[in-house]
Amino acid sequence: MTNISGPGVVISRRTIVGTCAFGLLAIHPSINAQTAAKSPTVGWLSGPARAGLTTFKESLRELGYVVARDVLLDILSPQRNESEEYARLAATLVAHRVDVILAANPLSLGAVTKATSSIPVVGVDLESDPVAKGWVVSLARPGRNTTGFFLDIPEMSGKQLQFLTEVRPGLSRVAVLGDPQINELQFRATEAAARSAGLTVQLSQVTSADDIQSAVAAVAVHRAGGLVALTSPLVNRSLRRVADAALEHRLPSICGFVPSFAEAGGLLAYGPDFEDLFRRAAGYVVAILKGTAPGNLPVQRPTKFRLVINRKTAKLLGLKVPSSLLTLADQLVD
Protein backbone atom coordinates (compact mmCIF):
# COMPACT_ATOMS: atom_id res chain seq x y z
CA MET A 1 0.00 0.00 0.00
CA THR A 2 1.37 3.42 -0.90
CA ASN A 3 2.64 5.65 1.90
CA ILE A 4 1.45 9.25 2.07
CA SER A 5 3.88 12.12 2.63
CA GLY A 6 3.11 15.19 4.71
CA PRO A 7 5.19 18.10 5.96
CA GLY A 8 8.28 16.68 7.64
CA VAL A 9 6.92 13.14 8.05
CA VAL A 10 5.85 10.09 6.13
CA ILE A 11 2.54 8.70 7.36
CA SER A 12 2.72 5.04 8.16
CA ARG A 13 1.08 2.01 6.65
CA ARG A 14 -0.60 1.41 10.01
CA THR A 15 -2.47 4.70 9.71
CA ILE A 16 -3.74 3.67 6.28
CA VAL A 17 -4.59 0.14 7.40
CA GLY A 18 -6.54 1.56 10.32
CA THR A 19 -8.51 3.86 8.03
CA CYS A 20 -9.36 1.09 5.58
CA ALA A 21 -10.25 -1.29 8.39
CA PHE A 22 -13.09 0.97 9.54
CA GLY A 23 -15.07 0.20 6.41
CA LEU A 24 -14.25 -3.51 6.60
CA LEU A 25 -15.40 -3.74 10.22
CA ALA A 26 -18.81 -2.48 9.21
CA ILE A 27 -19.16 -5.43 6.85
CA HIS A 28 -17.45 -8.20 8.85
CA PRO A 29 -17.24 -6.85 12.40
CA SER A 30 -16.48 -10.10 14.22
CA ILE A 31 -13.77 -11.37 11.85
CA ASN A 32 -11.90 -8.08 11.58
CA ALA A 33 -12.21 -7.28 15.28
CA GLN A 34 -10.63 -10.65 16.10
CA THR A 35 -7.80 -10.07 13.59
CA ALA A 36 -7.11 -6.57 14.94
CA ALA A 37 -7.12 -7.84 18.52
CA LYS A 38 -4.60 -10.58 17.73
CA SER A 39 -2.20 -8.58 15.59
CA PRO A 40 0.76 -7.02 17.40
CA THR A 41 2.22 -3.79 16.07
CA VAL A 42 5.87 -3.24 15.19
CA GLY A 43 7.04 0.36 15.02
CA TRP A 44 9.69 1.26 12.42
CA LEU A 45 11.76 4.42 12.68
CA SER A 46 14.50 5.09 10.15
CA GLY A 47 15.92 7.67 7.77
CA PRO A 48 13.99 8.83 4.70
CA ALA A 49 15.51 6.13 2.46
CA ARG A 50 14.11 3.32 4.65
CA ALA A 51 16.98 1.02 3.71
CA GLY A 52 16.32 -2.54 4.79
CA LEU A 53 12.54 -2.23 5.10
CA THR A 54 11.73 -4.61 2.24
CA THR A 55 14.12 -7.26 3.57
CA PHE A 56 12.71 -6.79 7.08
CA LYS A 57 9.13 -7.39 5.90
CA GLU A 58 10.14 -10.39 3.81
CA SER A 59 11.99 -11.88 6.78
CA LEU A 60 8.98 -11.37 9.04
CA ARG A 61 6.90 -13.28 6.52
CA GLU A 62 9.42 -16.14 6.40
CA LEU A 63 9.18 -16.32 10.19
CA GLY A 64 5.39 -16.60 10.07
CA TYR A 65 4.39 -12.95 10.51
CA VAL A 66 2.70 -11.68 7.35
CA VAL A 67 2.30 -7.90 7.44
CA ALA A 68 -1.34 -6.78 7.72
CA ARG A 69 -2.41 -10.33 8.62
CA ASP A 70 -0.28 -11.41 11.58
CA VAL A 71 1.44 -8.12 12.39
CA LEU A 72 0.92 -4.42 11.71
CA LEU A 73 3.77 -2.08 10.80
CA ASP A 74 3.76 1.51 12.03
CA ILE A 75 6.34 3.03 9.65
CA LEU A 76 7.65 6.51 10.36
CA SER A 77 10.56 8.40 8.86
CA PRO A 78 11.37 12.11 8.71
CA GLN A 79 11.90 13.94 5.47
CA ARG A 80 14.91 15.65 7.10
CA ASN A 81 17.62 13.98 9.16
CA GLU A 82 17.17 16.22 12.19
CA SER A 83 17.21 15.12 15.83
CA GLU A 84 14.04 17.07 16.61
CA GLU A 85 12.13 15.25 13.88
CA TYR A 86 13.28 11.86 15.14
CA ALA A 87 12.30 12.79 18.70
CA ARG A 88 8.81 13.77 17.55
CA LEU A 89 8.32 10.55 15.60
CA ALA A 90 9.67 8.41 18.44
CA ALA A 91 7.11 10.02 20.74
CA THR A 92 4.42 9.19 18.17
CA LEU A 93 5.36 5.49 18.19
CA VAL A 94 5.26 5.45 21.99
CA ALA A 95 1.86 7.13 21.94
CA HIS A 96 0.65 4.46 19.49
CA ARG A 97 1.61 1.82 22.10
CA VAL A 98 3.44 -0.36 19.61
CA ASP A 99 4.67 -3.73 20.89
CA VAL A 100 8.28 -3.38 19.71
CA ILE A 101 10.28 -0.74 17.81
CA LEU A 102 12.87 -1.31 15.09
CA ALA A 103 15.23 1.70 15.12
CA ALA A 104 17.31 1.66 11.97
CA ASN A 105 20.04 4.29 12.49
CA PRO A 106 21.77 6.15 15.35
CA LEU A 107 19.37 9.11 15.25
CA SER A 108 16.41 6.73 15.47
CA LEU A 109 17.98 4.84 18.37
CA GLY A 110 18.89 7.98 20.24
CA ALA A 111 15.34 9.28 19.96
CA VAL A 112 13.59 6.02 20.80
CA THR A 113 15.74 5.21 23.83
CA LYS A 114 14.94 8.64 25.25
CA ALA A 115 11.24 8.27 24.50
CA THR A 116 10.71 4.92 26.23
CA SER A 117 12.33 2.65 28.77
CA SER A 118 9.62 0.01 28.60
CA ILE A 119 8.78 -0.73 24.94
CA PRO A 120 11.28 -3.26 23.52
CA VAL A 121 13.70 -1.74 21.00
CA VAL A 122 15.77 -3.56 18.36
CA GLY A 123 18.46 -1.37 16.82
CA VAL A 124 20.49 -1.57 13.62
CA ASP A 125 23.33 0.92 14.02
CA LEU A 126 26.77 1.18 12.42
CA GLU A 127 28.01 4.22 14.32
CA SER A 128 27.31 3.85 18.05
CA ASP A 129 28.73 2.00 21.04
CA PRO A 130 25.56 0.84 22.82
CA VAL A 131 27.34 0.35 26.16
CA ALA A 132 28.97 3.80 26.10
CA LYS A 133 25.62 5.33 25.14
CA GLY A 134 23.96 3.65 28.12
CA TRP A 135 21.47 1.81 25.95
CA VAL A 136 22.60 -1.60 27.26
CA VAL A 137 24.39 -2.79 30.39
CA SER A 138 26.65 -5.16 28.45
CA LEU A 139 26.79 -6.75 25.01
CA ALA A 140 26.15 -10.26 26.31
CA ARG A 141 23.35 -9.23 28.69
CA PRO A 142 21.80 -5.95 27.55
CA GLY A 143 19.61 -5.94 30.66
CA ARG A 144 17.31 -3.12 29.56
CA ASN A 145 14.69 -2.62 26.86
CA THR A 146 17.20 -2.29 23.99
CA THR A 147 19.23 -4.79 22.00
CA GLY A 148 20.19 -5.23 18.36
CA PHE A 149 23.01 -5.21 15.84
CA PHE A 150 25.96 -2.82 16.14
CA LEU A 151 29.15 -2.53 14.11
CA ASP A 152 32.54 -3.17 15.70
CA ILE A 153 34.32 -0.55 13.61
CA PRO A 154 38.11 -1.05 14.18
CA GLU A 155 38.40 -4.23 12.14
CA MET A 156 36.42 -2.75 9.24
CA SER A 157 38.52 0.44 9.26
CA GLY A 158 41.69 -1.60 8.85
CA LYS A 159 40.25 -3.46 5.87
CA GLN A 160 39.08 -0.27 4.20
CA LEU A 161 42.54 1.26 4.47
CA GLN A 162 44.13 -1.96 3.22
CA PHE A 163 41.93 -1.92 0.11
CA LEU A 164 42.81 1.72 -0.58
CA THR A 165 46.53 0.98 -0.40
CA GLU A 166 46.06 -1.95 -2.76
CA VAL A 167 44.45 0.19 -5.45
CA ARG A 168 46.87 3.07 -4.85
CA PRO A 169 50.31 1.64 -3.99
CA GLY A 170 52.49 4.14 -2.17
CA LEU A 171 49.52 5.80 -0.46
CA SER A 172 50.84 7.73 2.56
CA ARG A 173 48.12 10.26 3.48
CA VAL A 174 44.42 9.50 3.72
CA ALA A 175 41.49 11.82 4.42
CA VAL A 176 38.64 10.66 6.67
CA LEU A 177 35.32 12.39 6.04
CA GLY A 178 32.52 12.22 8.62
CA ASP A 179 29.91 13.90 10.76
CA PRO A 180 31.32 14.87 14.20
CA GLN A 181 27.87 14.48 15.77
CA ILE A 182 27.72 10.81 14.75
CA ASN A 183 31.20 9.58 13.86
CA GLU A 184 33.36 10.13 16.94
CA LEU A 185 33.84 6.38 17.42
CA GLN A 186 34.65 5.82 13.74
CA PHE A 187 37.06 8.76 13.61
CA ARG A 188 39.04 7.31 16.52
CA ALA A 189 39.02 3.78 15.13
CA THR A 190 40.09 4.85 11.65
CA GLU A 191 42.87 7.05 13.05
CA ALA A 192 44.18 4.11 15.08
CA ALA A 193 44.03 1.75 12.10
CA ALA A 194 45.84 4.31 9.93
CA ARG A 195 48.64 4.72 12.45
CA SER A 196 49.07 0.95 12.57
CA ALA A 197 49.33 0.93 8.77
CA GLY A 198 51.86 3.77 8.74
CA LEU A 199 49.44 6.23 7.15
CA THR A 200 48.99 9.91 7.98
CA VAL A 201 45.36 10.85 8.63
CA GLN A 202 43.64 14.10 7.76
CA LEU A 203 40.27 14.43 9.49
CA SER A 204 37.56 16.26 7.59
CA GLN A 205 34.38 17.03 9.52
CA VAL A 206 31.13 17.98 7.78
CA THR A 207 27.76 18.81 9.30
CA SER A 208 25.85 19.56 6.08
CA ALA A 209 25.68 18.07 2.61
CA ASP A 210 26.65 21.50 1.30
CA ASP A 211 30.01 21.19 3.08
CA ILE A 212 31.10 18.06 1.25
CA GLN A 213 32.46 19.56 -1.97
CA SER A 214 34.64 22.13 -0.18
CA ALA A 215 35.77 19.59 2.42
CA VAL A 216 37.00 17.16 -0.26
CA ALA A 217 38.66 20.00 -2.16
CA ALA A 218 40.50 21.02 1.02
CA VAL A 219 41.91 17.55 1.71
CA ALA A 220 43.04 17.28 -1.91
CA VAL A 221 44.93 20.59 -1.56
CA HIS A 222 46.68 19.11 1.48
CA ARG A 223 47.82 16.17 -0.66
CA ALA A 224 45.57 13.42 0.66
CA GLY A 225 45.94 10.42 -1.63
CA GLY A 226 42.70 8.66 -0.73
CA LEU A 227 39.37 9.24 1.00
CA VAL A 228 37.48 7.19 3.59
CA ALA A 229 33.86 8.33 3.97
CA LEU A 230 32.46 7.22 7.32
CA THR A 231 28.91 5.95 7.62
CA SER A 232 26.29 8.38 8.90
CA PRO A 233 22.80 9.52 7.91
CA LEU A 234 24.41 12.64 6.40
CA VAL A 235 26.79 10.66 4.18
CA ASN A 236 24.11 8.11 3.34
CA ARG A 237 21.89 10.74 1.76
CA SER A 238 24.89 12.38 0.05
CA LEU A 239 26.68 9.41 -1.51
CA ARG A 240 26.73 10.83 -5.02
CA ARG A 241 28.08 14.15 -3.78
CA VAL A 242 30.91 12.37 -1.97
CA ALA A 243 31.68 10.12 -4.94
CA ASP A 244 31.59 12.99 -7.45
CA ALA A 245 33.80 15.22 -5.31
CA ALA A 246 36.34 12.42 -4.81
CA LEU A 247 36.44 11.73 -8.54
CA GLU A 248 36.78 15.42 -9.38
CA HIS A 249 39.82 15.69 -7.11
CA ARG A 250 41.33 12.39 -8.28
CA LEU A 251 40.93 10.63 -4.93
CA PRO A 252 40.23 6.89 -4.71
CA SER A 253 37.41 6.60 -2.19
CA ILE A 254 35.83 3.96 0.01
CA CYS A 255 32.72 3.90 2.22
CA GLY A 256 30.88 1.35 4.34
CA PHE A 257 27.54 1.76 2.58
CA VAL A 258 27.42 -1.35 0.39
CA PRO A 259 26.70 -1.49 -2.51
CA SER A 260 25.19 1.98 -2.74
CA PHE A 261 28.42 3.98 -2.53
CA ALA A 262 30.04 2.12 -5.44
CA GLU A 263 26.78 2.34 -7.39
CA ALA A 264 26.81 6.12 -6.80
CA GLY A 265 30.27 6.35 -8.38
CA GLY A 266 32.60 5.75 -5.43
CA LEU A 267 35.58 3.54 -6.19
CA LEU A 268 35.11 1.01 -3.40
CA ALA A 269 32.35 0.07 -0.99
CA TYR A 270 33.21 -2.24 1.88
CA GLY A 271 31.04 -2.84 4.90
CA PRO A 272 28.38 -5.00 6.53
CA ASP A 273 25.80 -6.84 4.47
CA PHE A 274 22.80 -4.65 5.30
CA GLU A 275 20.25 -7.16 4.08
CA ASP A 276 21.66 -9.73 6.48
CA LEU A 277 21.45 -7.29 9.39
CA PHE A 278 17.77 -6.62 8.76
CA ARG A 279 17.04 -10.32 8.36
CA ARG A 280 18.58 -10.93 11.76
CA ALA A 281 16.78 -7.93 13.24
CA ALA A 282 13.47 -9.46 12.10
CA GLY A 283 14.42 -12.59 14.02
CA TYR A 284 14.92 -10.55 17.18
CA VAL A 285 11.59 -8.76 16.69
CA VAL A 286 9.79 -12.09 16.34
CA ALA A 287 11.53 -13.48 19.43
CA ILE A 288 10.33 -10.45 21.41
CA LEU A 289 6.78 -10.79 20.06
CA LYS A 290 6.86 -14.39 21.28
CA GLY A 291 7.81 -13.30 24.78
CA THR A 292 11.61 -13.04 24.99
CA ALA A 293 12.78 -9.99 26.92
CA PRO A 294 15.10 -7.73 24.88
CA GLY A 295 17.46 -7.59 27.85
CA ASN A 296 18.08 -11.32 27.39
CA LEU A 297 18.96 -11.05 23.70
CA PRO A 298 22.69 -10.36 23.31
CA VAL A 299 23.88 -7.47 21.18
CA GLN A 300 25.34 -8.93 17.99
CA ARG A 301 27.88 -7.77 15.44
CA PRO A 302 27.69 -8.04 11.65
CA THR A 303 29.00 -11.40 10.49
CA LYS A 304 28.84 -10.83 6.73
CA PHE A 305 30.77 -8.11 4.89
CA ARG A 306 30.75 -7.22 1.21
CA LEU A 307 33.21 -5.59 -1.17
CA VAL A 308 31.97 -3.79 -4.30
CA ILE A 309 34.30 -2.22 -6.86
CA ASN A 310 33.38 0.38 -9.47
CA ARG A 311 35.64 -0.43 -12.41
CA LYS A 312 34.46 2.56 -14.41
CA THR A 313 35.59 4.89 -11.62
CA ALA A 314 38.93 3.06 -11.42
CA LYS A 315 39.43 3.65 -15.13
CA LEU A 316 38.55 7.35 -14.81
CA LEU A 317 41.10 7.65 -12.01
CA GLY A 318 43.72 5.85 -14.07
CA LEU A 319 44.02 3.06 -11.51
CA LYS A 320 44.54 -0.62 -12.19
CA VAL A 321 42.64 -2.70 -9.66
CA PRO A 322 44.72 -5.75 -8.70
CA SER A 323 43.32 -9.07 -9.88
CA SER A 324 43.43 -10.32 -6.29
CA LEU A 325 41.01 -7.58 -5.27
CA LEU A 326 38.74 -8.19 -8.26
CA THR A 327 38.57 -11.85 -7.31
CA LEU A 328 37.68 -10.93 -3.74
CA ALA A 329 34.88 -8.57 -4.78
CA ASP A 330 31.27 -9.61 -4.26
CA GLN A 331 30.10 -7.27 -7.03
CA LEU A 332 31.64 -5.25 -9.84
CA VAL A 333 30.07 -2.04 -11.15
CA ASP A 334 30.90 -1.03 -14.75
N, C-alpha and C positions, 0 to 999 in steps of 0.2 A: 504494500500500500504506500502511496506517495506521501512523503513528509511535507509539511507546510511550513514555510519560513515566515518569521515575523521580525520586528525590529530587535536585533541583538540576540535572537534565540531561534532555535529550530524546534517546532512543536513536535512532540513525540508521537510514535505510533499508538501508544496507550491512550492518548487523548482521542485519537481518531477512532480506535477500537471502541472506546467507551461511548462515543457519540453514535456510532453505527449500532451498537448493541441495544440502545434504547428502543429503536424500532423493532429489532428482532425480539426483544423481551415481550413486546405487546402481542406478538404472534405466537411465540412459544415460551411463555413465561417460566414454566417449571424447568424445562431443559436448559435454557440459557442461564437461569438463576443458579442451577446446580453447577454448571460449567464455571461461571464467574466465581462462585464460592470456593471451588477447588483449585483454581489457577493461582499460583503464586506470582508475584511481580518482581522482575529483575530490573533495577535501575541501571542505566548506562550513561556515563558522563565522560566525554572525550573531546578532543579538538574538532574543529569544523570538518576535517577530512574523514573522520570516523574510520580510520584505518583499523582493520581487523574485525569490523562488525559482521561482515558476511561470513567469515570463517567462524566467528563466535556462534552465530545463529545455526550454521550448519552443524557445528559440533554439539550444540544443545540437542538438535534433532537426532543425531547419531546416538546420544545418550538417553533418548526416550522423552525429550521435552520439546515438542513441536510448538513453535511460537504461535500464539493466538488460539491454541487448543489446550496445551498442557501448561503453558507459561505465558505471561504477558511481558512485553518489553516496554519500559518507560525510557525512551531515548532522548537525551538532551545534549546539546552542544552549542557553544556560543559562536556567533559569527566573528568575534574578535577574541584573540588569545589574551584576555585581560583577567587578572586575579579577581576583580570585583564581579565580573560576569560569571566566573566559575563558582564563586561563593553564593551568588544568587540562585544559580541552577542547583547547586548542592542542597541548599535550603528547600528548594522545590521538591526534590526527590525525598527528602526527609518528611516534608509535609504530606507527600503522597503515601507515606508509610509502606514503602517498598520493602520486600523481604530480604534483599541483598543488593549491593551496589557494585558494579564493575567500573572502576576508575582507571581510565586508559592512558594517563600521562601524569607527570608530576604536579601540574596545576590542578588537575582533577582530584588527585589524591590529597593534596594539601587542603583543598576546599572541603572535601567530603569528611576527612578526619577531624576537621574543626567543627563540622556541622553535626556530627553524631558520634557518640561513643558506644552506641548500642546496636545499631543496624550493622550486620556483617558487611565487610568491604573486602573485595578482591582487587588488588592493584596490578597493573602492568606498567612498569616504570624503568626506563633505562638510565635515569640521571640521579636518583636519590639513594641515600643510605637509610633504609627504614629504621634501623636501630638508632642512628644518630638523630634522626628526625623525631624519635619518640613514638613512632607509629606501632612498633612492636618491641617486646621486651628482649627477645633474642630471635635469631633466625630459625633455630630448631623448635622453639616453643614461643610463638608470637605472643600468646598470653592475653591479647586484647581482642578488639573486634576487627582487626585488619591483618591480612596476609596477602600472599600473591607472588609475583615473579619480578625480580629485580636483577639488574645487570651488575656483575662484578667487573668493573671497568679496567683494572690494570692489565690483565692478560690481553684484552682486546686492543688496548692502546699499543702494546708492544707489537702485536701482529700488524696493525695498520702501518706503523712506522717501518716495519720490516718490508712490507709490500711496496711502500714508497721508495725505499732504498733499492729495491730490486728493479723497479722500472726506471729509476734515475740513479745509476751508480755514481758514487762520489758525492751524494747529497750530504751536506754538512749543517745546513740551517733549515729549520722547518717552522712554518707559522701554524698556530693553533687558534682557530676561530670559534668563539662561543659566546653564550649569553651569561654574564656574570651572576644573574639572578637564579640561574638554573644549573650552571655547569661548574661550580666550584670543585666538586669531587672529580670531575673529568679533567679539568685543568691540571689539578695536582697529579693525577695518575699519569696523564700524558707527559707532563714535565719529567716525572720520575723515570718513565720508560725511555724518554729521549736521552736523559743523562746516561742511563745504562747503555744505550746504543751509541754514545759518543756524539750525539747531535746537539746543536744549539737551538733553543726554543725561543720563538718570538710570540708572545701572547697577544691576541687581537680580540678585544671585547666589543661586542655589538649589542645594542638594546632595541634596535629597530631594523626592519628590513631595508630602510633607506640608508642605513650605515654600511651595508655590506660592500658595495662597490668601492667606496673610499677606503674602507678597512683593508680590502684585498690589494688595492693600489699601493697603500702605505707599506704593507709587508713586502711587496715586490720591490719597492724602492730601497728597502733595507736588505735586499739580496736574499730573501727567503727562496729556497729552491723547491719547496713543496708545501702543500696546505692540507691540514687535517681540520675538517669541519665537525665539531662536536654535535651530538644529538640534542635537540631541544625543540619545543614547539615553534620557536622563531625560525630556526633553520629548516625545520620540516616544511613550513609553508613558503620557504624561500629557496628551495633547492635549485631551481633554474637560475636564480640570481647568483647564487654561490658558484655554480658550475660555469656560468657564462663569464663571471669576473675572473675566475681562475684561468679559464682558457684565454681570455683577453690578455692576461699578464703572464702567460706561458708557464703556469704553475701546475704540475701534476697534483691532483687533489683526490682525497679519500674521505668518506663519511660512513657512519654506521647505519644510515637508512638504506636498507637493501630490499629490492633492487632499485628503488625509486631514484636514488642519487645518480647512479650510472645511467638510468633511463632519461634523466634530465640533462645529461651531458657531462657529468662528472667522470673523471677517469676511472676511479675505483670505488666500489661500495663493498664494505666488509662489516658485518655485524650480525646480530641474532636473527634467526629465522622468525619473523614476526607472526607468520601464520601458525607456527608451532606454539608460540607463546599464548596466542588466543585460544588455540585448541585446549591447551592445558588449563587455561583460566576457566574455560567452560566446565572442565572437570571439577575444579574447585567450587564453582557456583553450584553445580548439581550436588556435590557432597554436602554443602551447607544447606541446600533446600531439603535434603534428606535427613538433616539433623546434626551434622558434624559442626562443632563450634569452630569458628575461624581461628581462635587462639590455639587450637590443636593441630592446625594444618601448617606444616613448616614452610617458611619462605624458601622459594626455589630460585635457582639461577637458570639462565638459558643453557640448553645442552646442545643446540644445533646452531651453527653459524654458516653464513653463506658469503661467497666472494663473487662479485659481478664485475666484469671488465668491459669498458666501452672502447672498442678497437678503433672506432672512427675518431674519438677524441685523442687516442694515442697517436694516430697518424697525423692529426692536425698539430700536435705538439712535437712531432718529429721524434717520437720515442718508439723503440722496439721493445715490445713486451716479451720477456723471456718465455720460451716454450714451457718451462717448468711451471710458470705462473698460469699460462693459458690452460695447461692440463689440470691444474688445481681448481680453476674457476668452475662455479656451478652454472654460470650463464655468461654468454658473450653478447654484447650489444654492438651492432654494426650501423 
